Amino acid sequence: MLRPELVSPAVLALVSDDAPTRAILCAGAGSFEIANITLTEGIHIAEDPPSAETLLARWAEVADRTGEAVPNQGFIQSQCELKKAGFAAPPIPAG
């Protein structure tokens, strides 16, 4: 059910002149779905540099989906990380 002809319409759609933006298209067996990305509120680790051990110890906080957001562009991730670290995030670029 994963023959190329059952998946390739997704590839062709994504390279067409009318291709959608900001979309993750899943395909298989002639079925097509959009996968959505959300950002959890996450954490800031003040260690310099942060350690993998601390990150793993606090993984439940990082993965907590309470208050998660659906970003409308990739730059939102950088803004969130800078804000948690105590820096003023630059404005979102136009376009």
VOLUM-856391 format. One record per residue: residue number from 1; residue in three letters; x, y, z of N, C-alpha, C in turn. Coordinates in nm, 4 decimals, padded with zeros to 6 digits. Example, Ala and Ser with C-alpha at 12.3 -4.5 7.8 and 13.67 -1.06 7.14 Angstrom:
2
<node num="1" residuo="ALA" n_X="01.3190" n_Y="-00.5690" n_Z="00.7800" ca_X="01.2300" ca_Y="-00.4500" ca_Z="00.7800" c_X="01.3200" c_Y="-00.3300" c_Z="00.7800"/>
<node num="2" residuo="SER" n_X="01.2850" n_Y="-00.2250" n_Z="00.7080" ca_X="01.3670" ca_Y="-00.1060" ca_Z="00.7140" c_X="01.2900" c_Y="00.0030" c_Z="00.7870"/>
END
This chain:
95
<node num="1" residuo="MET" n_X="00.0809" n_Y="-00.1209" n_Z="00.0000" ca_X="00.0000" ca_Y="00.0000" ca_Z="00.0000" c_X="00.0853" c_Y="00.1275" c_Z="00.0000"/>
<node num="2" residuo="LEU" n_X="00.2167" n_Y="00.1120" n_Z="00.0021" ca_X="00.3042" ca_Y="00.2293" ca_Z="-00.0015" c_X="00.3745" c_Y="00.2408" c_Z="-00.1370"/>
<node num="3" residuo="ARG" n_X="00.3108" n_Y="00.1856" n_Z="-00.2396" ca_X="00.3676" ca_Y="00.1964" ca_Z="-00.3740" c_X="00.3831" c_Y="00.3438" c_Z="-00.4112"/>
<node num="4" residuo="PRO" n_X="00.4837" n_Y="00.3766" n_Z="-00.4896" ca_X="00.5087" ca_Y="00.5167" ca_Z="-00.5257" c_X="00.3861" c_Y="00.5904" c_Z="-00.5785"/>
<node num="5" residuo="GLU" n_X="00.3077" n_Y="00.5262" n_Z="-00.6607" ca_X="00.1906" ca_Y="00.5952" ca_Z="-00.7177" c_X="00.0838" c_Y="00.6280" c_Z="-00.6137"/>
<node num="6" residuo="LEU" n_X="00.0921" n_Y="00.5665" n_Z="-00.4960" ca_X="-00.0040" ca_Y="00.5969" ca_Z="-00.3891" c_X="00.0472" c_Y="00.7058" c_Z="-00.2950"/>
<node num="7" residuo="VAL" n_X="00.1746" n_Y="00.7424" n_Z="-00.3105" ca_X="00.2380" ca_Y="00.8435" ca_Z="-00.2260" c_X="00.2793" c_Y="00.9670" c_Z="-00.3071"/>
<node num="8" residuo="SER" n_X="00.3178" n_Y="00.9456" n_Z="-00.4323" ca_X="00.3741" ca_Y="01.0535" ca_Z="-00.5141" c_X="00.2827" c_Y="01.1738" c_Z="-00.5355"/>
<node num="9" residuo="PRO" n_X="00.1491" n_Y="01.1624" n_Z="-00.5311" ca_X="00.0696" ca_Y="01.2842" ca_Z="-00.5428" c_X="00.1049" c_Y="01.3884" c_Z="-00.4350"/>
<node num="10" residuo="ALA" n_X="00.1460" n_Y="01.3421" n_Z="-00.3188" ca_X="00.1862" ca_Y="01.4357" ca_Z="-00.2124" c_X="00.3125" c_Y="01.5104" c_Z="-00.2528"/>
<node num="11" residuo="VAL" n_X="00.4082" n_Y="01.4402" n_Z="-00.3090" ca_X="00.5326" ca_Y="01.5032" ca_Z="-00.3531" c_X="00.5029" c_Y="01.6054" c_Z="-00.4621"/>
<node num="12" residuo="LEU" n_X="00.4230" n_Y="01.5666" n_Z="-00.5583" ca_X="00.3895" ca_Y="01.6573" ca_Z="-00.6684" c_X="00.3139" c_Y="01.7800" c_Z="-00.6191"/>
<node num="13" residuo="ALA" n_X="00.2244" n_Y="01.7615" n_Z="-00.5245" ca_X="00.1494" ca_Y="01.8754" ca_Z="-00.4701" c_X="00.2427" c_Y="01.9735" c_Z="-00.4006"/>
<node num="14" residuo="LEU" n_X="00.3430" n_Y="01.9212" n_Z="-00.3299" ca_X="00.4332" ca_Y="02.0075" ca_Z="-00.2532" c_X="00.5355" c_Y="02.0808" c_Z="-00.3388"/>
<node num="15" residuo="VAL" n_X="00.5548" n_Y="02.0388" n_Z="-00.4617" ca_X="00.6477" ca_Y="02.1098" ca_Z="-00.5501" c_X="00.5751" c_Y="02.1883" c_Z="-00.6595"/>
<node num="16" residuo="SER" n_X="00.4433" n_Y="02.1905" n_Z="-00.6541" ca_X="00.3665" ca_Y="02.2618" ca_Z="-00.7559" c_X="00.3685" c_Y="02.4120" c_Z="-00.7293"/>
<node num="17" residuo="ASP" n_X="00.3292" n_Y="02.4889" n_Z="-00.8294" ca_X="00.3208" ca_Y="02.6347" ca_Z="-00.8141" c_X="00.2196" c_Y="02.6744" c_Z="-00.7075"/>
<node num="18" residuo="ASP" n_X="00.1201" n_Y="02.5896" n_Z="-00.6831" ca_X="00.0162" ca_Y="02.6189" ca_Z="-00.5837" c_X="00.0416" c_Y="02.5491" c_Z="-00.4502"/>
<node num="19" residuo="ALA" n_X="00.1654" n_Y="02.5088" n_Z="-00.4267" ca_X="00.1983" ca_Y="02.4329" ca_Z="-00.3057" c_X="00.1649" c_Y="02.5128" c_Z="-00.1800"/>
<node num="20" residuo="PRO" n_X="00.1112" n_Y="02.4452" n_Z="-00.0800" ca_X="00.0861" ca_Y="02.5125" ca_Z="00.0474" c_X="00.2173" c_Y="02.5424" c_Z="00.1180"/>
<node num="21" residuo="THR" n_X="00.2144" n_Y="02.6376" n_Z="00.2087" ca_X="00.3315" ca_Y="02.6668" ca_Z="00.2901" c_X="00.3015" c_Y="02.6264" c_Z="00.4339"/>
<node num="22" residuo="ARG" n_X="00.4066" n_Y="02.6136" n_Z="00.5124" ca_X="00.3957" ca_Y="02.5776" ca_Z="00.6537" c_X="00.3084" c_Y="02.4536" c_Z="00.6746"/>
<node num="23" residuo="ALA" n_X="00.3363" n_Y="02.3493" n_Z="00.5968" ca_X="00.2575" ca_Y="02.2269" ca_Z="00.6083" c_X="00.3495" c_Y="02.1058" c_Z="00.6051"/>
<node num="24" residuo="ILE" n_X="00.3171" n_Y="02.0086" n_Z="00.6877" ca_X="00.3830" ca_Y="01.8789" ca_Z="00.6832" c_X="00.2770" c_Y="01.7815" c_Z="00.6337"/>
<node num="25" residuo="LEU" n_X="00.2975" n_Y="01.7312" n_Z="00.5150" ca_X="00.1999" ca_Y="01.6430" ca_Z="00.4523" c_X="00.2442" c_Y="01.4981" c_Z="00.4688"/>
<node num="26" residuo="CYS" n_X="00.1597" n_Y="01.4172" n_Z="00.5247" ca_X="00.1861" ca_Y="01.2744" ca_Z="00.5408" c_X="00.1092" c_Y="01.2002" c_Z="00.4317"/>
<node num="27" residuo="ALA" n_X="00.1657" n_Y="01.0917" n_Z="00.3827" ca_X="00.1005" ca_Y="01.0174" ca_Z="00.2755" c_X="00.1306" c_Y="00.8699" c_Z="00.2870"/>
<node num="28" residuo="GLY" n_X="00.0321" n_Y="00.7890" n_Z="00.2536" ca_X="00.0499" ca_Y="00.6451" ca_Z="00.2493" c_X="-00.0786" c_Y="00.5778" c_Z="00.2077"/>
<node num="29" residuo="ALA" n_X="-00.0680" n_Y="00.4796" n_Z="00.1218" ca_X="-00.1816" ca_Y="00.3983" ca_Z="00.0788" c_X="-00.2928" c_Y="00.4814" c_Z="00.0155"/>
<node num="30" residuo="GLY" n_X="-00.2564" n_Y="00.5938" n_Z="-00.0464" ca_X="-00.3571" ca_Y="00.6798" ca_Z="-00.1083" c_X="-00.4279" c_Y="00.7722" c_Z="-00.0106"/>
<node num="31" residuo="SER" n_X="-00.3837" n_Y="00.7757" n_Z="00.1135" ca_X="-00.4397" ca_Y="00.8649" ca_Z="00.2152" c_X="-00.3426" c_Y="00.9789" c_Z="00.2411"/>
<node num="32" residuo="PHE" n_X="-00.3954" n_Y="01.0954" n_Z="00.2768" ca_X="-00.3134" ca_Y="01.2139" ca_Z="00.2971" c_X="-00.3616" c_Y="01.2876" c_Z="00.4209"/>
<node num="33" residuo="GLU" n_X="-00.2676" n_Y="01.3303" n_Z="00.5048" ca_X="-00.2995" ca_Y="01.4009" ca_Z="00.6279" c_X="-00.1991" c_Y="01.5127" c_Z="00.6483"/>
<node num="34" residuo="ILE" n_X="-00.2394" n_Y="01.6122" n_Z="00.7249" ca_X="-00.1485" ca_Y="01.7183" ca_Z="00.7663" c_X="-00.1077" c_Y="01.6893" c_Z="00.9107"/>
<node num="35" residuo="ALA" n_X="00.0228" n_Y="01.6920" n_Z="00.9368" ca_X="00.0748" ca_Y="01.6814" ca_Z="01.0732" c_X="00.0959" c_Y="01.8229" c_Z="01.1243"/>
<node num="36" residuo="ASN" n_X="00.0577" n_Y="01.8478" n_Z="01.2465" ca_X="00.0716" ca_Y="01.9802" ca_Z="01.3060" c_X="00.1818" c_Y="01.9809" c_Z="01.4098"/>
<node num="37" residuo="ILE" n_X="00.2530" n_Y="02.0919" n_Z="01.4158" ca_X="00.3593" ca_Y="02.1085" ca_Z="01.5143" c_X="00.3130" c_Y="02.2070" c_Z="01.6203"/>
<node num="38" residuo="THR" n_X="00.3355" n_Y="02.1712" n_Z="01.7448" ca_X="00.3072" ca_Y="02.2619" ca_Z="01.8552" c_X="00.4359" c_Y="02.2814" c_Z="01.9355"/>
<node num="39" residuo="LEU" n_X="00.4399" n_Y="02.3890" n_Z="02.0104" ca_X="00.5515" ca_Y="02.4137" ca_Z="02.1014" c_X="00.4991" c_Y="02.4078" c_Z="02.2437"/>
<node num="40" residuo="THR" n_X="00.5641" n_Y="02.3271" n_Z="02.3267" ca_X="00.5296" ca_Y="02.3294" ca_Z="02.4684" c_X="00.5912" c_Y="02.4557" c_Z="02.5291"/>
<node num="41" residuo="GLU" n_X="00.5474" n_Y="02.4906" n_Z="02.6491" ca_X="00.6080" ca_Y="02.6064" ca_Z="02.7155" c_X="00.7532" c_Y="02.5797" c_Z="02.7486"/>
<node num="42" residuo="GLY" n_X="00.7869" n_Y="02.4542" n_Z="02.7752" ca_X="00.9256" ca_Y="02.4151" ca_Z="02.7983" c_X="00.9868" c_Y="02.4774" c_Z="02.9222"/>
<node num="43" residuo="ILE" n_X="01.1178" n_Y="02.4726" n_Z="02.9277" ca_X="01.1921" ca_Y="02.5215" ca_Z="03.0441" c_X="01.3159" c_Y="02.5963" c_Z="02.9965"/>
<node num="44" residuo="HIS" n_X="01.3771" n_Y="02.6673" n_Z="03.0882" ca_X="01.5091" ca_Y="02.7255" ca_Z="03.0643" c_X="01.6025" c_Y="02.6663" c_Z="03.1696"/>
<node num="45" residuo="ILE" n_X="01.7175" n_Y="02.6181" n_Z="03.1261" ca_X="01.8177" ca_Y="02.5637" ca_Z="03.2172" c_X="01.9274" c_Y="02.6686" c_Z="03.2285"/>
<node num="46" residuo="ALA" n_X="01.9463" n_Y="02.7211" n_Z="03.3483" ca_X="02.0392" ca_Y="02.8318" ca_Z="03.3692" c_X="02.1860" c_Y="02.7899" c_Z="03.3739"/>
<node num="47" residuo="GLU" n_X="02.2140" n_Y="02.6594" n_Z="03.3746" ca_X="02.3534" ca_Y="02.6152" ca_Z="03.3750" c_X="02.4244" c_Y="02.6673" c_Z="03.2502"/>
<node num="48" residuo="ASP" n_X="02.5538" n_Y="02.6931" n_Z="03.2611" ca_X="02.6298" ca_Y="02.7398" ca_Z="03.1455" c_X="02.7485" c_Y="02.6485" c_Z="03.1225"/>
<node num="49" residuo="PRO" n_X="02.7408" n_Y="02.5553" n_Z="03.0311" ca_X="02.6292" ca_Y="02.5276" ca_Z="02.9411" c_X="02.5289" c_Y="02.4335" c_Z="03.0067"/>
<node num="50" residuo="PRO" n_X="02.4062" n_Y="02.4289" n_Z="02.9541" ca_X="02.3080" ca_Y="02.3336" ca_Z="03.0072" c_X="02.3587" c_Y="02.1908" c_Z="02.9883"/>
<node num="51" residuo="SER" n_X="02.3224" n_Y="02.1026" n_Z="03.0796" ca_X="02.3672" ca_Y="01.9638" ca_Z="03.0676" c_X="02.2541" c_Y="01.8741" c_Z="03.0205"/>
<node num="52" residuo="ALA" n_X="02.2921" n_Y="01.7701" n_Z="02.9490" ca_X="02.1943" ca_Y="01.6710" ca_Z="02.9048" c_X="02.1302" c_Y="01.6023" c_Z="03.0245"/>
<node num="53" residuo="GLU" n_X="02.2082" n_Y="01.5847" n_Z="03.1313" ca_X="02.1541" ca_Y="01.5192" ca_Z="03.2512" c_X="02.0410" c_Y="01.6021" c_Z="03.3127"/>
<node num="54" residuo="THR" n_X="02.0605" n_Y="01.7339" n_Z="03.3200" ca_X="01.9556" ca_Y="01.8204" ca_Z="03.3744" c_X="01.8341" c_Y="01.8183" c_Z="03.2838"/>
<node num="55" residuo="LEU" n_X="01.8579" n_Y="01.8245" n_Z="03.1540" ca_X="01.7466" ca_Y="01.8201" ca_Z="03.0589" c_X="01.6663" c_Y="01.6924" c_Z="03.0761"/>
<node num="56" residuo="LEU" n_X="01.7348" n_Y="01.5788" n_Z="03.0838" ca_X="01.6646" ca_Y="01.4518" ca_Z="03.1010" c_X="01.5916" c_Y="01.4448" c_Z="03.2349"/>
<node num="57" residuo="ALA" n_X="01.6515" n_Y="01.4996" n_Z="03.3396" ca_X="01.5877" ca_Y="01.4982" ca_Z="03.4713" c_X="01.4600" c_Y="01.5825" c_Z="03.4721"/>
<node num="58" residuo="ARG" n_X="01.4546" n_Y="01.6835" n_Z="03.3849" ca_X="01.3382" ca_Y="01.7731" ca_Z="03.3801" c_X="01.2519" c_Y="01.7495" c_Z="03.2563"/>
<node num="59" residuo="TRP" n_X="01.2698" n_Y="01.6345" n_Z="03.1928" ca_X="01.2009" ca_Y="01.6038" ca_Z="03.0679" c_X="01.0490" c_Y="01.6179" c_Z="03.0792"/>
<node num="60" residuo="ALA" n_X="00.9909" n_Y="01.5765" n_Z="03.1898" ca_X="00.8453" ca_Y="01.5862" ca_Z="03.2047" c_X="00.7988" c_Y="01.7312" c_Z="03.1924"/>
<node num="61" residuo="GLU" n_X="00.8785" n_Y="01.8252" n_Z="03.2432" ca_X="00.8435" ca_Y="01.9673" ca_Z="03.2308" c_X="00.8530" c_Y="02.0130" c_Z="03.0851"/>
<node num="62" residuo="VAL" n_X="00.9563" n_Y="01.9674" n_Z="03.0160" ca_X="00.9743" ca_Y="02.0042" ca_Z="02.8756" c_X="00.8588" c_Y="01.9505" c_Z="02.7916"/>
<node num="63" residuo="ALA" n_X="00.8165" n_Y="01.8290" n_Z="02.8205" ca_X="00.7139" ca_Y="01.7621" ca_Z="02.7409" c_X="00.5711" c_Y="01.7972" c_Z="02.7812"/>
<node num="64" residuo="ASP" n_X="00.5515" n_Y="01.8673" n_Z="02.8909" ca_X="00.4173" ca_Y="01.9014" ca_Z="02.9387" c_X="00.3456" c_Y="01.9849" c_Z="02.8333"/>
<node num="65" residuo="ARG" n_X="00.2324" n_Y="01.9345" n_Z="02.7843" ca_X="00.1597" ca_Y="02.0012" ca_Z="02.6761" c_X="00.0610" c_Y="02.1063" c_Z="02.7238"/>
<node num="66" residuo="THR" n_X="00.0541" n_Y="02.1283" n_Z="02.8550" ca_X="-00.0324" ca_Y="02.2333" ca_Z="02.9081" c_X="00.0140" c_Y="02.3679" c_Z="02.8535"/>
<node num="67" residuo="GLY" n_X="-00.0752" n_Y="02.4427" n_Z="02.7931" ca_X="-00.0409" ca_Y="02.5744" ca_Z="02.7417" c_X="00.0384" c_Y="02.5739" c_Z="02.6130"/>
<node num="68" residuo="GLU" n_X="00.0450" n_Y="02.4587" n_Z="02.5453" ca_X="00.1214" ca_Y="02.4539" ca_Z="02.4203" c_X="00.0618" c_Y="02.5490" c_Z="02.3168"/>
<node num="69" residuo="ALA" n_X="00.1442" n_Y="02.5883" n_Z="02.2213" ca_X="00.1022" ca_Y="02.6843" ca_Z="02.1197" c_X="00.1280" c_Y="02.6277" c_Z="01.9806"/>
<node num="70" residuo="VAL" n_X="00.0482" n_Y="02.6729" n_Z="01.8865" ca_X="00.0685" ca_Y="02.6391" ca_Z="01.7457" c_X="00.1331" c_Y="02.7607" c_Z="01.6808"/>
<node num="71" residuo="PRO" n_X="00.2642" n_Y="02.7553" n_Z="01.6553" ca_X="00.3316" ca_Y="02.8724" ca_Z="01.5973" c_X="00.2910" c_Y="02.8922" c_Z="01.4515"/>
<node num="72" residuo="ASN" n_X="00.2783" n_Y="03.0189" n_Z="01.4119" ca_X="00.2416" ca_Y="03.0453" ca_Z="01.2734" c_X="00.3643" c_Y="03.0585" c_Z="01.1839"/>
<node num="73" residuo="GLN" n_X="00.4838" n_Y="03.0539" n_Z="01.2424" ca_X="00.6078" ca_Y="03.0521" ca_Z="01.1656" c_X="00.7212" c_Y="03.0025" c_Z="01.2548"/>
<node num="74" residuo="GLY" n_X="00.8282" n_Y="02.9564" n_Z="01.1917" ca_X="00.9395" ca_Y="02.8967" ca_Z="01.2652" c_X="01.0107" c_Y="02.9911" c_Z="01.3600"/>
<node num="75" residuo="PHE" n_X="01.0109" n_Y="03.1208" n_Z="01.3306" ca_X="01.0819" ca_Y="03.2185" ca_Z="01.4129" c_X="01.0242" c_Y="03.2268" c_Z="01.5550"/>
<node num="76" residuo="ILE" n_X="00.8992" n_Y="03.1865" n_Z="01.5719" ca_X="00.8352" ca_Y="03.1893" ca_Z="01.7043" c_X="00.9153" c_Y="03.1070" c_Z="01.8038"/>
<node num="77" residuo="GLN" n_X="00.9720" n_Y="02.9959" n_Z="01.7608" ca_X="01.0520" ca_Y="02.9114" ca_Z="01.8498" c_X="01.1670" c_Y="02.9923" c_Z="01.9072"/>
<node num="78" residuo="SER" n_X="01.2388" n_Y="03.0643" n_Z="01.8240" ca_X="01.3520" ca_Y="03.1451" ca_Z="01.8719" c_X="01.3050" c_Y="03.2509" c_Z="01.9702"/>
<node num="79" residuo="GLN" n_X="01.1943" n_Y="03.3152" n_Z="01.9411" ca_X="01.1411" ca_Y="03.4174" ca_Z="02.0315" c_X="01.1111" c_Y="03.3575" c_Z="02.1691"/>
<node num="80" residuo="CYS" n_X="01.0484" n_Y="03.2418" n_Z="02.1709" ca_X="01.0145" ca_Y="03.1772" ca_Z="02.2987" c_X="01.1400" c_Y="03.1428" c_Z="02.3777"/>
<node num="81" residuo="GLU" n_X="01.2412" n_Y="03.0908" n_Z="02.3111" ca_X="01.3641" ca_Y="03.0505" ca_Z="02.3796" c_X="01.4370" c_Y="03.1720" c_Z="02.4363"/>
<node num="82" residuo="LEU" n_X="01.4463" n_Y="03.2792" n_Z="02.3589" ca_X="01.5122" ca_Y="03.4002" ca_Z="02.4075" c_X="01.4371" c_Y="03.4598" c_Z="02.5266"/>
<node num="83" residuo="LYS" n_X="01.3050" n_Y="03.4612" n_Z="02.5198" ca_X="01.2244" ca_Y="03.5165" ca_Z="02.6289" c_X="01.2459" c_Y="03.4377" c_Z="02.7584"/>
<node num="84" residuo="LYS" n_X="01.2454" n_Y="03.3034" n_Z="02.7495" ca_X="01.2673" ca_Y="03.2209" ca_Z="02.8691" c_X="01.4061" c_Y="03.2440" c_Z="02.9273"/>
<node num="85" residuo="ALA" n_X="01.5031" n_Y="03.2754" n_Z="02.8422" ca_X="01.6407" ca_Y="03.2986" ca_Z="02.8877" c_X="01.6599" c_Y="03.4400" c_Z="02.9412"/>
<node num="86" residuo="GLY" n_X="01.5539" n_Y="03.5222" n_Z="02.9348" ca_X="01.5608" ca_Y="03.6567" ca_Z="02.9906" c_X="01.6060" c_Y="03.7640" c_Z="02.8931"/>
<node num="87" residuo="PHE" n_X="01.6051" n_Y="03.7336" n_Z="02.7651" ca_X="01.6445" ca_Y="03.8307" ca_Z="02.6641" c_X="01.5207" c_Y="03.8850" c_Z="02.5937"/>
<node num="88" residuo="ALA" n_X="01.5312" n_Y="04.0072" n_Z="02.5468" ca_X="01.4235" ca_Y="04.0626" ca_Z="02.4649" c_X="01.4324" c_Y="03.9976" c_Z="02.3284"/>
<node num="89" residuo="ALA" n_X="01.3240" n_Y="03.9375" n_Z="02.2867" ca_X="01.3219" ca_Y="03.8715" ca_Z="02.1566" c_X="01.3071" c_Y="03.9759" c_Z="02.0467"/>
<node num="90" residuo="PRO" n_X="01.3812" n_Y="03.9597" n_Z="01.9385" ca_X="01.3650" ca_Y="04.0529" ca_Z="01.8269" c_X="01.2258" c_Y="04.0388" c_Z="01.7660"/>
<node num="91" residuo="PRO" n_X="01.1771" n_Y="04.1427" n_Z="01.6995" ca_X="01.0443" ca_Y="04.1331" ca_Z="01.6389" c_X="01.0418" c_Y="04.0275" c_Z="01.5293"/>
<node num="92" residuo="ILE" n_X="00.9224" n_Y="03.9752" n_Z="01.5048" ca_X="00.9045" ca_Y="03.8780" ca_Z="01.3993" c_X="00.9246" c_Y="03.9470" c_Z="01.2656"/>
<node num="93" residuo="PRO" n_X="01.0097" n_Y="03.8901" n_Z="01.1790" ca_X="01.0311" ca_Y="03.9516" ca_Z="01.0488" c_X="00.9028" c_Y="03.9511" c_Z="00.9656"/>
<node num="94" residuo="ALA" n_X="00.8817" n_Y="04.0553" n_Z="00.8881" ca_X="00.7637" ca_Y="04.0628" ca_Z="00.8010" c_X="00.7784" c_Y="03.9638" c_Z="00.6879"/>
<node num="95" residuo="GLY" n_X="00.6639" n_Y="03.9185" n_Z="00.6411" ca_X="00.6652" ca_Y="03.8290" ca_Z="00.5237" c_X="00.6317" c_Y="03.6960" c_Z="00.5617"/>
END
